[in-house]
Amino acid sequence: MTSTPFSTAVPPSGFFDSDGVTIHYETFGEGKPIVLIHGFPVNLKINWLGSKWVETLHPIRRVVALDCRGHGESDKPHDPEAYRKEKMGGDVLRLMDHLGIEQADLLGYSMGSGIACHLLACHRERFTSVILVGIGDRYVLRSMAEMHADGMADAMLAEDPSQITNPIGRRYRALADGVPNNDIKALAAFAVNRGEPVDRADLAAVDIPVLIVSGENDDVMGKADELVVAIPGAKLVLIPDTDHLVVFDPRAKQPVLSFLEEQ
């Protein structure tokens, strides 16, 4: 159980079995649910509590957040096949089933937005709206080679981090090494097998509201110009003078709140 400074209630937390993988989750508040999927290589506490997103959303939604497999307090398989998008997306769907949630809003950041794109393309009947923060064309619409151009897999596999030459890979390896209880072998397994890009035809059939929030200077995911065109009716909000860490920029919250109020 975990308490928070913005609620006198003790929000429930726990674990459940997702096809043989134990997943940790926490929930906050009441009302219509919104499911949060964090980024790589952190966890729900850093991504959503540390950035005050839970505090922001808690008054208007029942917030449900999970530690993705390979992260936080969830199981950390070392097999790259365990990290295909359908398996990571399946964890989200099974969490909703575990909590008796038929439909929810969905909010993802970075890696979490990639998972959310898969769910949007293949399981959108479970969601009333989807918010993609810190996502770009390369991660969902490009080839596998372009997806891996960030050097993330090599950085996580490197025995000596000082030898990492790719600046993005070097940055994320330093971040991964600084997060308590991280398992570098598990993170490397994810980085090696991030799954195929989302099919444009699947995105073209989307019929629920979608908001994309990106940092204007995102050097990790790049621009989302093609992605917003690929999703019918999607809206793109650019946060100026901000990079991939847009989720930690307070200015990113108001567009999300306005979008949710519209729903």
N, C-alpha and C positions, 0 to 999 in steps of 0.2 A: 504494500500500500504506500502511496505517495501523497503528501499534502502539498498545497500550493498557496502562495501568499494572496491569491486573488479569489479564493473560495474557502468557505468554512467546511465544505463537504470533503470527504476523503474519496478521491476518484478511484474507481476500481482498476486494478491492473492484474495481469496474469499471463499464463502461457496456454497454448493449445497445440495440438498435433496437426500439422499440415502435410499430409501424405508422407509421414515419417520424419519430418523436420519440425523441431520444436520452435515455435515463434512466440516472442514476447510482445505484449501490447499494453497500452494504457488508454483509458478513456477519461474525459473531463466534461462535466456539465450535462445538460438535458436538451431535449428538443430534436429537431431534424439533424441527422448525423452528417458529418463531413469526415472523410477518411484522409489521413495525411501520410504520404510516402516520402521519406527523407532521401538525402543525397549520399553519394559515395565520398569518403569512406568513414562517415560519422555515424550518428545514431539518432533516435527520436528526441532524446533529451537535449543534445547539442543543437540539432536542426530546428526543433519546434519550440522547446521550452527556453533554450538559451537566446533565441531570436525574438521571443515574446509573441510568436504566432498563436500559441495556445491561449495566452492571455487576451489576445485581440479577438480570437474567434469564439472563445468560451461563452461570452454573453449572448451570442446569436445562434450557436450551433452546439450540438453534442459532438465534441471533438474525439475522434478515434485515431490513434497513432500506433504504428507497429515498428519494431526493429526489424528491418529486412533481413532475410537469411544472410549469414556472413557478417552481420553487424550487431553491435550492442549486446543484448542479453539473449539473442536468438542463437540457434545452432549455427555452426560455421563449417559447412562441408568443404572439403578440399578438392572435390571433383568438379571440373568446369561445367559438366553437363547439368549440375544442380542449379546453375544460374541462368538458364535460358529464360527468356522473358515470360513464356507461358507458365513456367514454374514459379517465378517471382510474382507474376500477376495472380497465379493461383493462390498464393499465400494471402493476398488481399481479399479475394473472393471467399476463401475459407474462413478468414477472420470475420467477415460480414455474416457468414452463415453461423459461426460460433456465437456471435452476439445477437442473432435473430434480426439482422438488418437486411431488408429486402432491397432497398434502394438508398443511395446516399450521394451527396456531392463528393467530388474527388479532387484533392490538391496534391500535386507532386512537385518536387524540386530536383533538378538535374537528373541523376540516376532515377529518382522517383518519377520525374516527368516522362522518362523513357518507358518506365513500367506503365504509367498512366496512359501513354499513347497506345501501347499494346491493348490495354483494357478498353480504351475508347474505340479502337478498331474492331475488337473481337467480342467484347462483352458489355457494350454500352447500354444494354437493357437494364443493367444493375445500377446505373448512375443517372442522376438528374441534371448534372452539369459537371464539367471538368475544367480545372485550372492548371495550367502548365507553367511553372516558374523556372527560369534558367534553362531553357531548352532551345535548340537550334536545328537548322536543316540537316547538318552533318550527322547528327546522332540518330535521326529517324528516317531520313530520305536518301541517304547516300549508300555507297557500297561498303562492305565490311572493311576494305582497305582504308577508305577514308575515315570510317568510324574509329579505326585504331591509329590514326595519324597522330594522336595526342601522346603516344608512347606510354600510356598508362600500364599496359601489361608488362612491358619491359621494366618499367620503374618498380613495379611491385615484385617482380621476379629477381631484381638485382640483389646480389649478396652484399655488395658494397654500395650503399646509396650515394657515396661521394663520386662514383663513376657514372651516374646518370647524367646524360647530356641534354635530353629533351627538357626544356624549361617547365613545361606543364607537368610532365611526368615527375620531375624532381620536386615540384611544389606539392603534388598530391602524395608522394611518398613521405615527405616531411610531415604533412598533415596526418597521414595514416599512422606514422610512428608516434605521433603525439597524442593519439586518442587512447585512453586507458582500455585495456582488455581487447584491443584489436588483434586479429590473427592475420598476419601478412600473407600466409599461404592461402587462406580463404579469400582474402581480397584479391590476390593474384588470380585465383581460379575464376572469380567474377570478371576481372579485367580481360582475361583470355577469351572468355565466351560470353559476350554481352548480347548475343542473339542477333538475328537478322534484322535489318531495318524494316520499319512498318511499311506495308504495301499501300501505295497511293490510292488504289482502288477501294481498299477498305476504309481509308479516311474520307474518300469522296462520298461514302454512304452515311456519314455521321449526320444525325438529325437532332442532336441535343446542344445546348449552349456551351461554347468553349471560349475561354480566355487564356491568352498567352502573355506572360509578363517577362520581359527580358531586359538585361542590362545593355545599355547602348554600346558599351565597349567590351562585350563578352568575348574574351579571347579563348575560351574553352569550348563552348558550344557554337559560337559564331552567330550569324543572323538567323532569324526565323521567318524571313520573307516568303520563302516557298511553302513553308509549313502552314502559315496562316491562309495562304491561297488554297492549299490542298484540302483544308477542312472547311466545309460550307458554313458560312455565317460566323466563323471564328473572328475574334477581335484581338489585335495585338497592341499592347501598351509597352512603350520603351521608357525605361527609367534613365534619364540623362546622367552622364558622368559617373556611371556605375558599371562594374565588370560582372563576372560570373557570380560573385557573391551577392547578387541582388536580393536574395532571400533575407539577408541581414540588413538591408537598407529599409528604414522605416517608411520611406516613400512608396514602397511596393505594396503596402498593406491597404491603402485607401482604394486603389482600383479593384482589389479583390473584394473588399467589403461592399463596394458599390455594385459589383457584379452579383454577389450573393443576394443582396437586397432586391435586385431586379428579378431574381428567381422566385 
